[in-house]
């Protein structure tokens, strides 16, 4: 039996036997439906666990955990850049007291923020006092915020008891391998029993601890998501096996992320020229794992101090100086938050229902026999197309096919160029953006300017500004049907699957 | 007889809790070792605890001023490869 991708489908309206609903298609027919009610309830407003929720709800990380007990080849402990967005990077380390203040300030200012995570910049469980002090205080002082933690797993077995006390119902373990030989190519050393242990021996201990910790969490009824970094030539062939193993032990979601490696990061992989996967390679692996496991595709690999909706970072509004000056009435904020959360939930429910109705209609129409198409969408949330092409910091990639529309991934628009007008070899930001959309045959946004319009067309990507403020899946399906009617889907595409 | 933490320390806190003599303390701009308290782990552990968890090559020196973790020993990046990459970046 195939397990669903945890995207969006309504529990009540999805097709129960075969076939596909437009909103939930791909590997599955009825996605969250197959999860037990208890899990569905826990994740429906968690932006990191539910693709649907990530359009509406925000998350934040507090960087209270600087120490680490292992070294990974994709991480550089010296790195601290305010312009960069990737795991392990932060601007300032907080004390638990500062973290609590910051969390309450953000919760009062951004009421959609539902989840507080501790993810580093080191390993949260290698800083047990700082991490648990933060959790203990927040569960008392801000009980309406969900708490979660992300770990490399080495110290996990020793922390499960304490984690369960703090009412943390989500834990993420980064598991890149279940084979110590592969592990030795990813982890140069671990600190274990008062010694630095290198190579295969260290990797073997780490893997054992991760698997033991996973089993203990499941036994306690704590939800476990597994993160894996896809490293071509190192563990890419192995991750399907990892997916099977963690699924069999009870992890409910697997998030395969692409390696981020650039020489300027100073990491082993960056300096040694190890490449990351192409979007196609990542998608193929996610698809091959999805037969065994709920796959997560909307992760933005955020910083250990990120604040806001996935894909945005409002951390600058909440620096230590600024939060010290804020005067927060949390009781009042909590009341306001409850009202807003209820309204968002109602909106999500009605949109799900609408999607399901459309999906039903789609199924009743004669089925197309055309090939699938990738499309890029510019959105800032709420599940609608609402961003100008030139303002988009990222694009969501959807696949439309006769079976319906499914979410595939996100791609960054401004890559590493920041605000510069040129990048590297004189390539403009616009050129970089167009290149990032390789493989897509249409881009849907609220508006497209003249210059990008021409460049997109030249690249074989049809610009489309006709579906502003419309729900994403509906608009993508409408464009797909137009393309089919115009006979554009009969031949092989110029651009499709040619992404670099 | 004491170890020393130097300016390449990134203030990650990892060494502070593993010190058996509570000789390491947070300071600006980086963590420091109280030479009066440091025992170099003698009697407690066969290896220096701070130097065994420190992720930064060259940040902790022994009593003779020699780095416990020389370049390349922790990251696995050959020093010449690192120099090459840095030179490449500088050129841009």
Interface residues (C-beta under 8 A of the other chain):
Chain A: X66 X67 X68 X69 X71 X73 X76 X77 X78 X80 X93 X122 X126 X127 X129 X188 X189 X191 X194 X195 X196 X263 X264 X266 X267 X268 X270 X271 X272 X424
Chain B: X10 X11 X12 X13 X14 X17 X18 X45 X47 X49 X52 X53 X55 X56 X74 X75 X76 X77 X81 X82 X85 X88 X89 X92
